[in-house]
Amino acid sequence: MARQDNTPQKTTQELTPAQRVFAIVGASSGNLVEWFDFYIYSFCALYFSSQFFPKGDPTSQLLNTAGIFAAGFLMRPVGGWLFGRIGDRYGRRKSMLISVLMMCGGSLLIAVLPTYNQIGNAAPLLLLIARLFQGLSVGGEYGTSATYMSEVAQSGKKGFYASFQYVTLIGGQLVALLVLVTLQQILTEAELKAYGWRIPFAIGAATAVVSLYLRSSLHETTTEETRKSKGAGRISTLLQHKRAFVTVLGFTAGGSLIFYAFTTYMQKYLVNTVGMTKETASATMTVALLAYAAMQPLFGLLSDRIGRRASMLWFGGLATVCTAPIFFALRGVQSPVTACLLIIGALAIVSLYTSISGLIKAEMFPIEVRALGVGLSYAVANAIFGGSAEYVALWFKSAGMEQNFYWYVSGMCALAFVVAFKMPDPGKSGLLK
């Protein structure tokens, strides 16, 4: 039976290790489902882009689907505000239940969408609506789940516990890739383009049942008193913490951009620029993402030792220096193994940020606006820079200036370094205990 929303906060603080692990698993399950649904769009775009945008060459078709991918990100700030407010005023658990339901509804809609040949221009319009629906959901999922996992984590090991948010986030990508790789072995390319791309979306929608069950049993980390306080979930209260909000915007811009550059966009880069087959690119990214997921707890533990600020400084510095050389090296690579190692190296740098991404944000805001502060600040920066990563990269490529994208990513990571250099270590603020 689901726990009532008025479960005292002290109950969460007194959880046994087993109960704490279950809470992390429960919160993470929905995170995995949501990101599987969200990323399967990007990975399957190679097959369904021509079904919704039949005119033009492959790059222009991908550019159109990337535009809709980016449009989904525009709903994230709305989702960050809406679900952040729900999380602060009505509880983290309720917010997470609603978000996973919305994501799977959008995925189910895409699974049954008619194509351009069947209904004309209405097909890409409906695809856009489904993505906007999913963008709203993901905008709320990140902030609330990051906040919940940070609050339920054991003091002194928060970096380790909170890192599992990105383990499951990456896991969503990884499972999406594994499903795609499996379908590539079973179906021909013609079958994948005709109907096979719909299967992963249907799988994503079906997995909601397990996640809903697990999340319904979660402990609530807020108290009745906190939720009923006058300033809970209000923008006016959040504005009292402008420095924290701007700081999160600054390092999320670079962190989100490089994350999407080396994950969702990278598969297209390996096909369009490096010259790999779709199957080889999928296999390469599967291995790289598996290694990436495994790295998160290690870098989370590292942050518990050296501090969040130090981790962010290392991330910003290394990402600024190494991003362009890695992209240039990939352009001339001949071996998939070499390509995979280069991508893993890049993702190791990104792990310095992603392993503590949710935690470092949560540590900056007080509990009455924590879900709102984390969700909205992340969603705004992520929508502008993360969501546009594929579109900007493909635009530069279509204009014959692909290398400019490498320097763009490097520049935004330099901004993250500057922001990290100027901020105090959030782990010492005492706001998140």
Stockholm file with secondary structure:
# STOCKHOLM 1.0

chainA/1-433         MARQDNTPQKTTQELTPAQRVFAIVGASSGNLVEWFDFYIYSFCALYFSSQFFPKGDPTSQLLNTAGIFAAGFLMRPVGGWLFGRIGDRYGRRKSMLISVLMMCGGSLLIAVLPTYNQIGNAAPLLLLIARLFQGLSVGGEYGTSATYMSEVAQSGKKGFYASFQYVTLIGGQLVALLVLVTLQQILTEAELKAYGWRIPFAIGAATAVVSLYLRSSLHETTTEETRKSKGAGRISTLLQHKRAFVTVLGFTAGGSLIFYAFTTYMQKYLVNTVGMTKETASATMTVALLAYAAMQPLFGLLSDRIGRRASMLWFGGLATVCTAPIFFALRGVQSPVTACLLIIGALAIVSLYTSISGLIKAEMFPIEVRALGVGLSYAVANAIFGGSAEYVALWFKSAGMEQNFYWYVSGMCALAFVVAFKMPDPGKSGLLK
#=GR chainA/1-433 SS CCCCTTCCHHHHHTCCHHHHHHHHHHHHHHHHHHHHHHHHHHHHHHHHHHHHCCSSCHHHHHHHHHHHHHHHHHTHHHHHHHHHHHHHHHCHHHHHHHHHHHHHHHHHHHHTCCCHHHHTTHHHHHHHHHHHHHHHHHHHHHHHHHHHHHHHSCTTCHHHHHTHHHHHHHHHHHHHHHHHHHHHHHSCHHHIIIIITHHHHHHHHHTHHHHHHHHHTCCCCSCHHHHHSTTTTCHHHHGGGHHHHHHHHHHHHHHHHHHHHTTHHHHHHIIIIICCCHHHHHHHHHHHHHHHHHHHHHHHHHHHHHCHHHHHHHHHHHHHHHHHHHHHHHHTCCCHHHHHHHHHHHHHHHHHHHTTHHHHHHTTSCGGGHHHHHHHHHHHHIIIIITTHHHHHHHHHHTTCTHHHHHHHHHHHHHHHHHHHHSCCGGGSSSCC
#=GC SS_cons         CCCCTTCCHHHHHTCCHHHHHHHHHHHHHHHHHHHHHHHHHHHHHHHHHHHHCCSSCHHHHHHHHHHHHHHHHHTHHHHHHHHHHHHHHHCHHHHHHHHHHHHHHHHHHHHTCCCHHHHTTHHHHHHHHHHHHHHHHHHHHHHHHHHHHHHHSCTTCHHHHHTHHHHHHHHHHHHHHHHHHHHHHHSCHHHIIIIITHHHHHHHHHTHHHHHHHHHTCCCCSCHHHHHSTTTTCHHHHGGGHHHHHHHHHHHHHHHHHHHHTTHHHHHHIIIIICCCHHHHHHHHHHHHHHHHHHHHHHHHHHHHHCHHHHHHHHHHHHHHHHHHHHHHHHTCCCHHHHHHHHHHHHHHHHHHHTTHHHHHHTTSCGGGHHHHHHHHHHHHIIIIITTHHHHHHHHHHTTCTHHHHHHHHHHHHHHHHHHHHSCCGGGSSSCC
//
